[in-house]
């Protein structure tokens, strides 16, 4: 199998572990993603999100840079097995050398503190995808669910969508070749992205609201809009985004149900993978990334075609990366 996954929180989990005095490395660990597990399953590419919590990190940009330092430390320590990708061609250069590919993404556009210069600095460090929000309002816009109190409520215009600075970020991200990620963004913000962008965008780790009514998921109208733009939606394995009847257990049949819906509503080029491994706290039938064959077996059992399965596993994500990563 060749697998491309648009979202995991493994670098942040390693950072948190070290802060608590537990030494963990990307090569092998007790988390849901490590290099040995990725190899076992046949991964081609894994996105690694640098997750920033605005309520906790006093200087969110400094923390994002600290996480990026850790990311590159792990890349250097495992340079014979994995390497960073900044362009589409890098993915296949790595594959020819027998290496996995790692794409650096940012989860929380608020880490830029509204500064386009900070966005450009993240790009210079290798960031090639970014969510505009996490679970807090920020200088760019509003999230689709709240997490506690707003850390900096004086920054917002109250519209519920994107701010003027959010629109400026969209323009600069498209110019640079940073993939716009609408996971966590408010519904109004989603439609602002549709109206003010020209290129494909992604929801790196979101599911279908028609199947599970959580606000983090996308409506059918949103799914259609992503598909019509040529974007991709990464299936999230978190139980609460999969099935309201089983809020603590994530089974592969539920993931397959969302895949079927995304395919039916958004088209065959719409669904991809966005596991959210090492960022979710539920019981999973696929306990870690090494067990992805369980999902493939379920898709085959449910009579997805070979083409549809290959699209979900890698082709749809790679198509977007080919268009945007220069």
Order of alpha helices (4+ residues) and beta strands (2+ residues): beta-alpha-alpha-beta-alpha-beta-alpha-beta-alpha-beta-alpha-beta-alpha-beta-alpha-beta-beta-alpha-beta-beta-alpha-alpha-alpha
